[in-house]
Amino acid sequence: MRTMLLSLALGAACLSLALAQEPRKGDVDATFVFKASAGGLAEVNLSALAVKRASDPAVKRFAQTMVDDHTKANKELLDLANKTGLRAAPRMDAEHQKLAETLGGLSGPAFDREFMTAQVKDHKETIALFEKEAKGGKNEDLKAWAEKTLPTLRHHLKMAEETQGKLKGTTEKGKTP
C-alpha cells in the first residue's frame, strides 16, 4: 500500500511538472517558442542519429543539412526566447522521443524510409506552426523570425520529399511498390 501511494504521488508530481512546462493555452508566442524549440531539438537529435545510421548517402547528406541548419535556427530561437522571457522546451516532445526509439531499432533501408517519412511529416507541421506565428503572433521579433525562417523550412520540405522519392524500393509517396 505504501509503495502504491508513493508511486501515485511520484506520478502526480511528474504530471504537474510536465504541465508546468507547457505554456498557457492561448499564449500564441509562448506556445510557438515551446513547440518550435522542442521540434528543433528533435530535428537535430534525430538527424544526428541519421547521419550515423542511414544507409543511403542522400539520406546522410540530408540529415547533415538538417543538423547544420536547425542547430543555427535553434540558437537564434533560444536567443529570442531569452530576450522575450519566453520558455524554450528543455527536450524533445514525447512523440519525437518515441520516434527516436523506433529509429534506434531500425537499420538499412527501413531506417532510411522511416526517417524520411518522419521528416516530410515534421516539416509540414513545422511550416504550419511558423506560418501561424508569422501571421498571428503578438511579438514582432518572433513574427519576423518565423517569417524569415519559413523559406528555409519550405526548402527542407522539398529536399525531404525529393530524398524520400529517390530511396530505392519506394515510390514518390514513400510506399513500397
BABAMAR-818883 format. One record per residue (C-alpha): residue in one letter; x, y, z. Coordinates in nm, 2 decimals. Each point is the difference from the previous one (the first is absolute). Layout:
R   resn       xx       yy       zz
R      A        X        Y        Z
...
end
This chain:
R   resn       xx       yy       zz
R      M     0.00     0.00     0.00
R      R     0.28     0.24     0.09
R      T     0.18    -0.07    -0.32
R      M    -0.32     0.06    -0.20
R      L    -0.06     0.33     0.17
R      L     0.36     0.10    -0.06
R      S    -0.03    -0.09    -0.37
R      L    -0.33     0.20    -0.03
R      A     0.17     0.30     0.17
R      L     0.30    -0.02    -0.23
R      G    -0.22    -0.03    -0.30
R      A    -0.20     0.30     0.10
R      A     0.32     0.20     0.05
R      C     0.12    -0.10    -0.34
R      L    -0.33     0.10    -0.16
R      S     0.00     0.34     0.17
R      L     0.36     0.06    -0.11
R      A    -0.09    -0.10    -0.36
R      L    -0.30     0.23     0.01
R      A     0.20     0.29     0.14
R      Q     0.24    -0.03    -0.30
R      E    -0.28     0.06    -0.25
R      P    -0.09     0.36    -0.07
R      R    -0.34     0.14     0.09
R      K    -0.27    -0.08    -0.25
R      G    -0.07     0.30    -0.22
R      D     0.35     0.15     0.04
R      V     0.09    -0.01    -0.37
R      D     0.37     0.11     0.03
R      A     0.07    -0.22     0.30
R      T    -0.15    -0.30    -0.17
R      F     0.20     0.07    -0.31
R      V     0.33     0.03     0.18
R      F    -0.07    -0.32     0.20
R      K    -0.11    -0.21    -0.30
R      A     0.26     0.14    -0.24
R      S     0.28    -0.06     0.25
R      A    -0.12    -0.36     0.07
R      G    -0.02    -0.06    -0.37
R      G     0.34     0.15    -0.06
R      L     0.16    -0.22     0.27
R      A    -0.17    -0.30    -0.16
R      E     0.12     0.10    -0.34
R      V     0.36     0.02     0.11
R      N    -0.01    -0.32     0.21
R      L    -0.18    -0.22    -0.26
R      S     0.21     0.13    -0.28
R      A     0.33    -0.06     0.19
R      L    -0.12    -0.36     0.04
R      A    -0.07    -0.01    -0.37
R      V     0.35     0.13    -0.08
R      K     0.14    -0.30     0.18
R      R    -0.26    -0.27    -0.09
R      A    -0.14     0.08    -0.34
R      S     0.10    -0.24    -0.28
R      D    -0.08     0.22    -0.30
R      P     0.26     0.28    -0.06
R      A    -0.28     0.24    -0.10
R      V    -0.17    -0.05     0.34
R      K     0.33     0.06     0.17
R      R     0.06     0.32    -0.19
R      F    -0.36     0.12     0.07
R      A     0.04    -0.08     0.37
R      Q     0.33     0.19     0.02
R      T    -0.17     0.30    -0.15
R      M    -0.28    -0.03     0.26
R      V     0.26    -0.01     0.28
R      D     0.18     0.31    -0.13
R      D    -0.30     0.21    -0.08
R      H    -0.21    -0.09     0.30
R      T     0.29     0.05     0.24
R      K     0.03     0.35    -0.13
R      A    -0.38     0.06     0.02
R      N    -0.01    -0.14     0.35
R      K     0.26     0.24     0.12
R      E    -0.19     0.29    -0.16
R      L    -0.32    -0.11     0.16
R      L     0.16    -0.04     0.34
R      D     0.14     0.35    -0.02
R      L    -0.35     0.13    -0.09
R      A    -0.15    -0.20     0.28
R      N     0.24     0.14     0.25
R      K    -0.05     0.35    -0.13
R      T    -0.38    -0.03     0.03
R      G     0.00    -0.19     0.33
R      L    -0.18    -0.30    -0.16
R      R     0.09    -0.35     0.09
R      A     0.16    -0.24    -0.25
R      A    -0.06    -0.37     0.02
R      P     0.27    -0.18     0.20
R      R    -0.03    -0.32    -0.21
R      M    -0.17    -0.17    -0.29
R      D    -0.37    -0.06     0.04
R      A    -0.13    -0.35     0.07
R      E    -0.10    -0.07    -0.36
R      H     0.35     0.06    -0.12
R      Q     0.15    -0.19     0.28
R      K    -0.21    -0.30    -0.10
R      L     0.12     0.05    -0.36
R      A     0.36     0.00     0.12
R      E    -0.06    -0.33     0.17
R      T    -0.16    -0.14    -0.31
R      L     0.29     0.12    -0.22
R      G     0.25    -0.14     0.24
R      G    -0.14    -0.35    -0.07
R      L     0.02     0.03    -0.38
R      S     0.29    -0.02    -0.24
R      G     0.06     0.01    -0.38
R      P    -0.28     0.10    -0.24
R      A    -0.26    -0.04     0.28
R      F     0.17     0.27     0.20
R      D     0.03     0.23    -0.30
R      R    -0.36    -0.03    -0.09
R      E    -0.13     0.05     0.35
R      F     0.23     0.30     0.06
R      M    -0.10     0.17    -0.33
R      T    -0.37    -0.06     0.05
R      A     0.03     0.17     0.34
R      Q     0.20     0.29    -0.15
R      V    -0.27     0.07    -0.26
R      K    -0.27    -0.01     0.26
R      D     0.19     0.21     0.25
R      H     0.09     0.26    -0.25
R      K    -0.36     0.04    -0.11
R      E    -0.10     0.04     0.37
R      T     0.28     0.24     0.07
R      I    -0.08     0.22    -0.30
R      A    -0.36     0.02     0.12
R      L     0.12     0.10     0.35
R      F     0.23     0.27    -0.14
R      E    -0.27     0.14    -0.24
R      K    -0.24     0.03     0.29
R      E     0.26     0.20     0.20
R      A     0.10     0.21    -0.29
R      K    -0.37     0.10    -0.06
R      G    -0.14     0.00     0.35
R      G     0.29     0.04     0.25
R      K     0.00     0.30     0.24
R      N     0.37     0.05     0.03
R      E     0.15     0.18    -0.30
R      D     0.34    -0.16     0.04
R      L    -0.14    -0.36     0.01
R      K    -0.23     0.08    -0.30
R      A     0.29     0.13    -0.20
R      W     0.22    -0.29     0.08
R      A    -0.28    -0.25    -0.08
R      E    -0.05     0.17    -0.34
R      K     0.38     0.01    -0.07
R      T     0.03    -0.37     0.08
R      L    -0.29    -0.12    -0.21
R      P     0.19    -0.01    -0.33
R      T     0.26    -0.23     0.15
R      L    -0.26    -0.23     0.14
R      R    -0.18    -0.01    -0.33
R      H     0.33    -0.09    -0.17
R      H     0.05    -0.27     0.26
R      L    -0.34    -0.15    -0.07
R      K     0.08     0.00    -0.38
R      M     0.33    -0.17     0.07
R      A    -0.17    -0.26     0.23
R      E    -0.26    -0.08    -0.26
R      E     0.26    -0.04    -0.27
R      T     0.23    -0.21     0.22
R      Q    -0.29    -0.22     0.10
R      G    -0.11    -0.04    -0.36
R      K     0.35    -0.11    -0.10
R      L     0.04    -0.27     0.26
R      K     0.04    -0.34    -0.17
R      G    -0.30    -0.21     0.04
R      T    -0.24     0.29     0.06
R      T    -0.24     0.19    -0.22
R      E    -0.06     0.38     0.00
R      K    -0.24    -0.04     0.29
R      G     0.25    -0.19     0.21
R      K    -0.18    -0.34    -0.04
R      T     0.16    -0.32    -0.10
R      P    -0.12    -0.11    -0.35
end
